[in-house]
Amino acid sequence: MDDTMKLKLALLPFLLLIQAAGAAELEALKTNPQLTLHEVLQKTYERNPQRHVLQAMDGEVQARYIHARGMLPAAPAISLRHLNDTIGSGRGEREWEAELELPVWLPGQRSARQAVASEAQNDLAASREGLMLQVAGVLRDAVWDIGMNANNVQLVGQRVETAKSLQRDVERRFKAGELAKTDVMLAQNETLQAEATLVRAQAELKHAEHRYWVLTGLDEVPARQEEPLTDKHDLGDDHPLMREAQSRITLAENERELVRVERRENPQLMLAARSQRGAFDNAYNDSIGLKLRIPFSTETRTAPMLAAAETNVARFMSERDRLRYAMETAMHEAEHNLEVTRSELEIVTRQNQIAQENLRLARKAFELGESDLVQLMRVQALAYEAERALGSRRIQLQWDISRYNQAVGVLP
């Protein structure tokens, strides 16, 4: 799967969002010298649909704090009871009873719930940082995809101008009787091929700009897109994705500890008031009572809860380890690609120098009649390819720098 296809898949949620909103078409991207890549990242993050999930998670964290800081571990309850013998013996017996049920915190339960709420807050912060890094990766690819296609359009445009200039020279020399009609048609065909290539290159640039627009919501791109290469050479525990993975493990461990604390249900303190009248007695006897209900812990209740909590911890540990392996592989590939691109840039720079000098000599030989048009066009094609490779490698080097920064967790 090439880079363009990966970028299209990464942008799929944004594409669906724009289509659902019925957005207008992008006319053209403008370059803004005052706009920075970091500002674009902030706007892109605010536009990301995943942000709504994080906002909902923030409400969940606040609910955990409310529960942990409450005076009672659960809601109190009131029960009413009435007995009479109207349908029975009919001797006028009456009894009213009201109970107020108050749940009581288990030892260590409040502190365990506060720990869970605090770690849930940390996990939410880590999730925001992780999402920011993921958005940065998509944005970097979108920006440099534009740069690569813009460079291609520029080079193909130069090729068109060169082909037109050559065609005019060939037509002039044909009229002077120096060249054959076949040379004119050959030059015309070269111009048409260059123009067709330019149309395709402009279309690809338009697609890349549209993907950027869908991603960021902006019709402007930063004038400066290059990033300095970070001096980090390892992942470290401060990597946003690693912090996110570790925070999920810590949260799961705190939830497991909470399950151990809540091995049994909360005790219930019940305050009761009773009003009772006996048979053939007009006076009521009133009384107040106190009852404490203490549930027991059994394996039937606690075993599934503890097993689920242990499984949750193990799953997040496994995900963290898989993530670390994937990130180490990505960092190695990014570092190696950077070295390869630097080596390629040195090679294609020398190749371009040779190709341009060869083109200069070939044009001079053609003007003097020492070589034919076919030879000139062959050399010209080689020179164009060398120049295209040089521009491509220069942009690819900056792209690889941004990918290395992305791999080690550095934001633009």
C-alpha positions in Angstrom: 0.0 0.0 0.0 1.6 3.3 -1.1 1.7 6.6 0.9 -1.2 8.2 -1.0 -3.5 5.2 -0.3 -2.6 5.2 3.4 -3.3 8.9 3.6 -6.7 8.4 2.0 -7.6 5.7 4.5 -6.5 7.9 7.4 -8.7 10.7 6.1 -11.8 8.5 5.6 -13.6 9.7 8.8 -13.0 13.3 7.7 -14.3 12.6 4.2 -17.5 11.0 5.5 -17.9 14.0 7.8 -17.6 16.5 5.0 -19.9 14.6 2.7 -22.5 14.4 5.4 -22.3 18.1 6.0 -22.6 18.8 2.3 -19.4 20.9 2.1 -18.5 23.0 -0.9 -15.6 22.3 -3.2 -12.2 23.7 -2.5 -11.2 26.3 -5.1 -7.5 26.7 -4.4 -5.0 26.6 -1.5 -3.2 29.8 -0.6 0.2 30.1 1.0 0.2 32.0 4.3 3.6 33.2 5.6 2.2 33.9 9.1 0.6 30.4 9.4 2.7 27.8 11.2 2.4 24.0 11.1 1.7 23.9 14.8 -1.3 26.3 14.4 -2.6 24.0 11.6 -2.2 21.0 14.0 -4.3 22.7 16.6 -7.1 23.5 14.2 -6.9 20.0 12.8 -7.2 18.5 16.3 -10.2 20.6 17.0 -11.8 19.3 13.8 -11.1 15.7 14.6 -14.4 13.7 15.2 -12.6 11.6 18.0 -12.5 14.8 20.1 -16.2 14.4 20.9 -15.5 11.0 22.4 -12.8 12.6 24.7 -15.3 15.2 25.7 -17.8 12.5 26.7 -15.0 10.7 28.6 -14.4 14.0 30.5 -18.0 13.8 31.8 -17.3 10.2 32.8 -14.3 11.3 34.8 -16.2 14.0 36.6 -18.9 11.4 37.4 -16.2 9.2 39.0 -15.1 12.1 41.2 -18.7 12.9 42.2 -19.1 9.3 43.3 -15.8 9.1 45.1 -16.4 12.4 47.0 -20.0 11.6 48.0 -21.0 11.2 51.6 -22.6 7.9 50.8 -21.4 5.1 48.5 -24.8 4.8 47.0 -28.2 6.5 47.1 -30.2 6.2 50.3 -33.7 4.7 50.3 -37.0 5.0 52.2 -39.4 2.2 52.7 -42.9 2.3 54.2 -45.0 -0.6 55.5 -48.6 -0.8 56.8 -50.4 -3.7 58.3 -54.1 -4.0 59.5 -56.6 -6.8 60.1 -59.5 -5.3 58.2 -59.7 -8.3 55.9 -58.6 -10.7 58.7 -60.0 -10.8 62.2 -61.3 -7.2 62.1 -60.3 -6.4 65.7 -58.8 -3.0 64.8 -55.1 -3.8 64.7 -53.0 -1.2 62.9 -49.3 -0.9 62.3 -47.2 1.7 60.4 -43.5 1.4 59.9 -41.0 3.7 58.0 -37.4 2.9 57.4 -34.5 5.0 56.1 -31.7 2.9 54.5 -28.2 4.5 54.5 -25.4 2.6 52.7 -22.0 2.8 54.6 -18.6 3.0 53.0 -16.4 -0.1 53.2 -12.9 0.3 54.7 -10.7 1.8 52.0 -13.5 2.0 49.4 -13.6 5.8 49.2 -9.8 6.2 48.7 -9.9 3.4 46.1 -12.6 5.2 44.2 -10.7 8.5 44.4 -7.6 6.7 43.1 -9.6 5.4 40.1 -11.1 8.8 39.4 -7.6 10.4 39.5 -6.1 7.9 37.2 -9.0 8.2 34.9 -8.2 11.9 34.6 -4.6 11.1 33.8 -5.7 8.5 31.2 -7.9 11.1 29.6 -5.0 13.6 29.4 -2.8 10.9 27.9 -5.5 10.0 25.4 -5.7 13.7 24.3 -1.9 13.7 23.8 -2.0 10.4 21.9 -4.8 11.7 19.6 -2.8 14.9 19.0 0.2 12.8 17.9 -1.9 10.7 15.6 -3.5 13.8 14.0 0.0 15.2 13.6 1.1 12.1 11.6 -1.8 12.4 9.2 -1.3 16.2 8.9 2.4 15.7 8.1 1.7 13.3 5.4 -1.0 15.5 3.9 1.3 18.5 3.9 4.2 16.7 2.3 1.9 15.0 -0.2 1.0 18.5 -1.4 4.7 19.4 -1.5 5.6 16.4 -3.6 2.8 16.9 -6.1 3.5 20.7 -6.3 7.1 19.9 -7.1 6.0 17.5 -9.8 3.7 20.1 -11.3 6.5 22.7 -11.4 8.9 20.3 -13.1 6.3 19.1 -15.6 5.5 22.7 -16.3 9.1 23.4 -17.1 9.1 20.3 -19.3 6.1 21.8 -21.2 7.9 25.1 -21.7 11.1 23.3 -22.9 9.1 21.2 -25.3 7.3 24.2 -26.7 10.6 26.1 -27.2 12.1 23.1 -28.9 9.0 22.7 -31.1 9.2 26.4 -32.2 12.9 25.9 -33.0 12.2 22.8 -35.0 9.4 24.4 -36.9 11.6 27.4 -37.7 14.4 25.2 -39.0 11.9 23.1 -41.0 10.7 26.2 -42.8 14.3 27.0 -43.5 14.7 23.5 -45.0 17.2 22.3 -42.4 14.9 19.6 -40.8 12.4 17.1 -42.1 8.6 17.1 -41.5 9.0 14.0 -39.3 11.2 16.1 -36.9 8.3 18.6 -36.6 5.8 15.9 -35.8 8.2 14.4 -33.3 8.6 17.7 -31.5 4.8 18.3 -31.6 4.2 14.9 -30.1 6.7 15.6 -27.3 4.8 18.8 -26.5 1.5 17.0 -26.4 2.9 14.3 -24.1 4.3 16.9 -21.8 1.0 18.8 -21.7 -0.9 15.5 -20.9 1.5 14.8 -18.1 1.0 18.3 -16.8 -2.8 17.8 -16.7 -2.4 14.6 -14.7 0.1 16.2 -12.3 -2.2 19.2 -11.7 -5.1 16.8 -11.0 -3.0 14.9 -8.4 -2.0 18.2 -6.8 -5.7 19.2 -6.7 -6.5 15.9 -5.0 -3.7 16.3 -2.4 -4.9 19.9 -1.7 -8.5 18.6 -1.2 -7.4 16.0 1.2 -5.5 18.7 3.2 -8.6 20.9 3.2 -10.9 18.1 4.4 -8.4 17.3 7.1 -7.8 20.8 8.4 -10.8 22.9 7.2 -8.3 25.5 6.0 -7.8 26.9 2.5 -4.3 28.0 3.5 -1.0 26.2 3.9 2.1 27.3 5.9 4.8 28.9 3.8 7.4 27.0 5.9 6.7 23.3 6.3 10.2 22.0 7.1 10.9 20.7 10.6 14.2 20.5 12.4 15.3 17.0 13.1 14.9 16.1 16.7 17.9 14.9 18.8 15.9 12.1 20.4 17.1 8.6 19.5 14.8 6.4 21.5 11.2 6.0 22.3 11.3 6.6 26.1 8.5 6.5 28.5 7.6 10.2 27.7 6.3 9.1 24.2 2.6 10.2 24.0 1.4 6.8 22.8 3.5 5.0 25.5 2.1 7.3 28.2 -1.4 6.6 27.0 -0.8 2.8 27.0 0.8 2.9 30.5 -2.0 5.1 31.9 -4.6 2.5 30.8 -2.6 -0.2 32.6 -2.5 2.0 35.8 -6.2 2.7 35.5 -7.0 -1.0 35.1 -4.8 -1.8 38.1 -6.6 0.7 40.2 -10.0 -0.7 39.1 -8.7 -4.2 40.0 -7.8 -2.9 43.5 -11.3 -1.4 43.7 -12.9 -4.7 42.9 -10.9 -6.3 45.7 -12.1 -3.6 48.1 -15.7 -4.1 47.0 -15.6 -7.9 47.4 -18.9 -7.6 49.3 -21.8 -5.2 49.1 -21.9 -2.1 51.2 -23.3 -2.4 54.8 -26.7 -0.8 55.3 -27.7 1.2 58.3 -31.4 1.4 58.7 -33.3 3.8 60.9 -36.9 2.7 61.6 -40.0 4.3 63.2 -43.0 2.2 64.1 -46.5 3.2 65.1 -48.7 0.3 66.3 -52.2 -0.1 67.7 -53.4 -3.4 69.2 -56.8 -5.1 69.0 -59.7 -3.1 70.5 -57.2 -0.4 71.6 -57.5 3.2 70.5 -54.0 4.2 71.6 -50.9 3.9 69.4 -47.6 2.7 70.6 -44.7 4.5 68.9 -41.1 3.2 68.8 -37.8 3.9 67.0 -35.4 1.1 65.9 -31.9 0.8 64.5 -30.7 -2.0 62.2 -27.4 -2.8 60.6 -27.1 -5.1 57.6 -23.6 -6.5 56.9 -23.4 -8.6 53.7 -20.9 -11.4 53.4 -18.4 -11.9 50.6 -18.6 -15.1 48.5 -16.7 -16.5 45.6 -19.8 -16.7 43.6 -20.0 -13.0 43.5 -16.3 -11.9 43.6 -14.6 -14.5 41.4 -16.1 -13.3 38.1 -15.4 -9.7 39.0 -11.8 -10.3 40.0 -11.2 -12.5 36.9 -12.6 -9.7 34.6 -10.4 -7.1 36.3 -7.3 -9.3 35.9 -8.1 -9.9 32.3 -8.5 -6.2 31.7 -5.0 -5.5 33.2 -3.5 -8.3 31.1 -5.1 -7.1 27.9 -3.8 -3.5 28.4 -0.3 -4.9 29.2 -0.4 -6.9 26.0 -1.5 -3.9 24.0 1.3 -1.8 25.4 3.9 -4.5 24.5 2.5 -4.8 21.0 2.5 -1.0 20.7 6.1 -0.8 21.8 7.2 -3.4 19.2 5.3 -1.6 16.5 6.8 1.7 17.5 10.3 0.4 17.7 9.9 -1.0 14.2 8.4 2.3 12.9 11.3 4.2 14.5 13.9 1.9 12.9 12.3 2.2 9.5 12.0 6.0 9.8 15.7 6.3 10.8 16.8 3.9 8.1 14.7 5.7 5.4 16.2 9.0 6.5 19.7 7.6 6.0 18.8 6.1 2.6 17.2 9.3 1.4 20.3 11.3 2.4 22.5 8.9 0.4 20.1 9.0 -2.6 20.1 12.8 -2.5 23.9 12.9 -2.8 23.8 10.4 -5.8 20.9 12.2 -7.7 22.6 15.5 -7.1 25.7 14.3 -9.0 23.5 12.6 -11.6 21.6 15.9 -12.2 24.8 17.8 -12.6 26.0 15.4 -15.2 22.6 15.2 -16.9 22.3 19.0 -17.2 25.8 19.4 -18.6 25.0 16.6 -21.1 21.8 18.4 -22.0 23.7 21.7 -22.6 26.2 19.9 -24.9 23.4 18.0 -26.7 21.5 21.3 -27.4 24.6 22.9 -28.7 25.3 19.9 -31.0 21.7 20.0 -32.3 21.9 23.7 -33.0 25.1 23.1 -34.9 23.6 20.2 -36.8 26.0 17.7 -35.3 23.3 15.5 -33.8 19.6 14.7 -34.7 16.4 15.6 -32.8 16.0 12.0 -31.5 19.3 12.2 -29.8 18.5 15.6 -28.2 15.1 14.4 -27.0 16.7 11.3 -25.5 19.2 13.4 -23.6 16.5 15.9 -22.7 14.3 13.1 -21.2 17.3 11.9 -19.1 17.9 15.4 -17.9 14.2 15.9 -17.0 14.2 12.6 -15.1 17.4 13.5 -13.2 15.9 16.9 -12.2 12.7 15.2 -11.2 14.6 12.7 -9.0 16.5 15.5 -7.4 13.5 17.5 -6.5 11.7 14.4 -5.3 14.6 13.3 -3.1 14.8 16.8 -1.6 11.2 16.8 -0.6 11.4 13.2 0.5 14.2 14.1 2.9 12.0 16.7 4.6 9.1 14.2 4.6 11.4 11.5 6.2 12.5 14.0 8.9 8.9 14.7 9.8 8.2 11.0 9.9 11.2 10.4 12.2 9.9 13.1 14.5 6.6 11.5 14.4 8.0 8.1 15.2 9.8 9.4 18.4 6.7 11.3 19.5 7.7 15.0 18.7 4.9 17.3 17.6 5.5 20.0 14.9 
